[in-house]
Every structure is written in C-alpha cells, then in structure tokens.
C-alpha cells in the first residue's frame, strides 16, 4: 500500500506507486522531476511509521477520510492564489500540463492496462491524446479570466468567476484519459482539482496526477493545485465530495457513485449509463456503416459508455449488413450460445456488467462463457427479435465489452420505436448513431429519439467524445434531465466557472408617493411630530385631539387629523376609560365623576374603528366582559353522565385485499406502462430498479414500498459465481 503523504508535504510530491520506488517513478513519469525532486525530509517522513494512530493504520476508511480532508484544504488554499492569475499565466500552466501528459501518454496507457486489465494499450494511447492534445486544442483560445463579454448596447458586462475546488471521481475503465481531461478543464477555469480514483486504478491515476502536478509547479502554479487520493474508499470519497472547500463535483462512475455525488449537497455534473443503438437506414453505405460500428464497439474493447450496444438494420439491407459483419470479423451466436453468454454478461444481483467480461477481447469473453470461436473474432453478435428488450434478455442491456445485439426492422418508424425502447432500458439521454444518406430521415430520426448526441455516419463512441465530430472533446458526457443529469452537454471549462454580470440602468424608476388616505392602518401610529416633541415637557400632557373634552371617544372615532397623526397619551386614554365607565354605570369609588354620553350614539360612540380611541375602548370593553364572566358563580350540580351507546351489530367483514406481487426488476418501460394504466408497482428491499425508472416512478408516485420479498427467479447456470460489482 502506498505511503500516506505526510502532513504539510508539498502537493507536487505525489507517489506514483509506493514509497520504495518513489524516485524512479517520478523520473519515469514526471519530466519535471529533475527540477522538482522530492525533498529528503518528505521521503524520510513517508518511510517512517504513519503519523496517525494505530487504529487509523488498521482502518482504511479513516485514512481515506483524513487524506480527503487534507487534500481538499490544501487545494482550496492553492486555488485562492491561482484565482489571481492572469489569462496568460493560467494558459501557461495548462499548456505545461497538457504537454507533460502528452509526453507520458504511452507510459500512462501501459500502466492503466497493467493495473486494471481493461482495454488495450494502442486505444488507451489514443484516449490519452484525446484528453491532452484534443482537449487542449479546444480550450486553448477560450477566455476564462476577467471580462468575457461586454454588450454596450444593453449595458451588461460578463465576468468569469472560478467555482473553487473540483472533486473529480475517476473510473477504472478510462482512468488516465479521464484524469488528464478533467485536470485540464478544471485548471483552465482557474480551479484546483482533487482526484478520487477508482480503487482498482489508483496507481495509474496518481501517476497521471503526478505528471501534471510537477509540470504545473514548473510553470508557476501554487503547490497543492492538483491532488490525488492514494487511499480511496467510499467513505473517503464521500468526505471529499462533502468538504466545505469543494465547489463542484465531476462524477464519472457507477450509478451509485453518481447518486452519492448528487446527494452530497454540492453542485455536481454526473453522467448516466449508455445503451447505444446504431441504426443502419436503407440508403446507408453498408460496408462503411458496419466498419464504423465494429470500430466503435471494439475501441478499447468497449470500455467507453457511448460505444454501440446494438445494431438496428432495415430489412431491405439486413442480409447485406449480416454478411458484411461476418466479413469484418463478427461471430454470430447460436440460440444456445446466446443463453450461455447472457448468463455471464450481467450480474444478476445488480444487473450491471460483469467485471470479468468488461473491457476484454471477444475471444476472451467467449472463453469465459464456454463458447468456441475463431481466433480472428473481433466481436460477438446475438440476433434478437425486436420484442426481446428488457431484463429477460441481458444482451439487450449495456455491455461494456465486445458484444453486440442485432435487430431488424421494416422501416424508419419501427426503428425509432425500437431504439427508443433500447434507450429507455438503460441509456436515456446519452448517445445514438444513424447511418444514412437520406437527409430527411436523419432529421426525423434525430428529433424523435431520446438521446442528446446523435452521431451521423460515424462511430457512436468516436463521434460522441468529439474525436470524429466537431463536438467538444470530452470524457464526461451529460445526459440531461432524461438521464437524471443537470446538463446534456459534453462537459468543458465553461461548466466549471460562474458568470458574474454587471448591469447598468436602462430604464428610469417611477418614484411614487402614497396619499395619506391610502396609508395602511398601522401607519397611523407614528411618533409625535418633531415640532411637538421639541416643546418642553409639562406636568399635564396635552391632548392633541380637538374636541375631546366633550366626548373623547366620539372625537377620536371621528378620525380627526390629530388622531391620525399622534399617539394617544395617558390623559386621552384616562378620559376614554372614564367616559366608558360612566356610560355603562360602572362605579368608580368616591372619586368617581360622571361624564355625559356622546349624543346620538347608542353605545357611547365606541364603535369599532381603525382609530386609536376605538381600539382602546374595545380593549377596555373586553377586559370588563372577562371580569364579569369570571365573577359569575359556577354551577355545583353534578353533571349528567353520558348515555351508554346503544349496542350495534358487528360490521360485516371486509373482503380480503388482493395478493400483492412484488416486482423483482423494474425498468423505465414498466413505469411508463404503469403510468398509462394508472397502476402502482410494488417494490421490496431486493427489487432492482434502474436509475431512470426510479426517477420517473418517484416523480409520478408509482412505487409502493413493502417489506415483502420479490417472487423468486430462476438463476442462470453461472449466476452463482457472479458476486463482484463494477462502478464503471
């Protein structure tokens, strides 16, 4: 296990393999190692016993959590310095990282294949160059510092603002290329980045980070700008995503990991699964179409999620397409071989690709399934009926390997319907391909299918990542709301910075004055006017209401100007109370004085109103009513016991509820059918629900959760041995 970086050590020092070969690895993968070698104190600290407690040494999750905290804090400090860099300084850092990653591309590709066992070296070299050369070319002229745009006509100025620290989750299927790509787009937007590798690809991802970290330091970047976790656990990754210093998350991995990113409380760019169909329309050049599809399917042995998963060919050219597939190295499976392969391609517990066949050549996949194929076989193809889409047909799902399903359809409308069902089964919003010379058919197909990348006359994988199209080159492909993502774009620097807008006034504001008669009632209770307050205090406060001596309540209820602008003082309240007591015949003791009632008022002129006097009188009336009610003697007669309820016949027993059937697996198609039929779907703790099905079901309140177990299903012949899970 690689030694944990000591507290306070330079972030540019990233051990690539272990502390024993730290220097050799740095020289092999880090061109800048000669100018920035690790200090002897750093190496000595790494070789000493761990700084953390003995308990931490035994608990990998605690080590991972502590490492995540330190890397995030160090990156946040570095980013605050990096945010002050000019555009020229930022570009110099990005240029250096891209060049270093390009120079180390082949070594990193070999390291990735050796560590993970996925894919092949030549294709990983191409992916690494896509992440370094193509991405760098796309972002080189992009402005990410200072003023981005100025609209003098509208009076709006747009200013770039970095998001801070990027927490980047890196998968095992595309480890080094994704690390290079995410680092470059993060630095371009003036952010720091901390990489969280998949546990099975930690070494090669740390090596890629080390290469770029040394190059960034040589170009003048602050220490800690690029970090990489060496002890990756689920707990450590969650701690990184929740850290207060992290501004945004770039999550590429399994569905569970992407959901954890969305649940972290931080903005997150996640990706959805891909189940990519490739449609060969009747006007297509069949030979080129088949060549593109097989090239995409076999590229790095199918590890990219936008690789083709099924061929959908029109019946008029179906035989020609089948023959061309055979000629280009495809092996067509018999029904028995389809059953054998289906038993090992998907893990029954999670319905995710089996790690044993992911990223493997077709001959190895066939050997695992017990199928004999020619050594020249490039891809395995299973012919399926258009109705064979769903959990009962594992080869209709996403297969991160050299396996294709093959369907035939009569026309364009049937192709759209079948491709939509395939995408709904596990690839909504991701990618689709069409091979055609009919412009109208291409436009109709592209607008109808639920995918946000429609690749025309090219491989789906090469087209979607921007290798053979003019799409932005990216290894993180958003699937939009259909796939549960925030965007449908190929993620770039523009997604990792916020735009500040400075806006000048363009329209005069009308300042209105509220007339006195339209003021709120509460505004009548304003402080005494300044002129009155400037007078010296007197022993007997003056009453500011005209005519109150004769009938204070009536005078105030009349809403005189004084009542509307002054707060009633004690003398006024006293006169109101005296008037009320005299009007209602309430004795006031020896000092009581009679007051004449208000003329023409049945209740002494104390009608409820919004003036202070009527409010005071109402309060006084309520107080006396409460006192009178309290003085009334209570009855001492025992209460009459309640009558006994009459005996009623027992209700008829209700009919038993119908038996509940718990679904073992729910796809988006099942949810849509339930919505159409206005039905509920019962799910239990062991029910497998696809991500798109869960989102749609929760939105329409389709699911009913129960503790019951789903009906037992018959396992496949080799399903008992498939216990591992892949976060791809």
VENGI-V221449 format. One line per field, one symbol per residue. phi: phi as a letter, one per 30 degrees, with the letter a starting at -180 (. if undefined). Layout:
phi = ???
//
This chain:
phi = .ddddddidddddbedbaddceddddddcceddddbddddddddddddeeddddddddcddddddddddddddddddddddddcddddddddddeddddddddceddddddddddcicibdedddddddddcddddddcecddbbidcbbcddcibccbdbddjccccccdddbdddddddddddddediccbbccddedbdddddddddeddddddddjdddjdbbbdcbcbddddddddcddddcacccbldedddddddcdicebccbcdcbddbccddcddddddddddddddcdhhidddcddcacccdddcddddddddddcjdcdddeddddddddcdbdddchcedddcdicdddddddddicdbddddcacbcdbdeddbkddbedccdbdadbbcbbbbdaddddddddddddddlaeidbbbbcaccdddddddddcddbcbccchadddddddidcbcdddacbcdciddcicdbcdddbeddcbccdccbcdbbdcddccddddcddeddddcddeedddddddcdcedcccdidddadddddddidedddbbddcddddddddddddddcicdcjdcdbdbddddicdciicddaccddddddddddddddddddddddddcdddddddddddcdddddddddddccdddbbcddddddddddhcccdbcdcdcbdeddddddddchddbdbddddddcddddcdddccdbccc
//
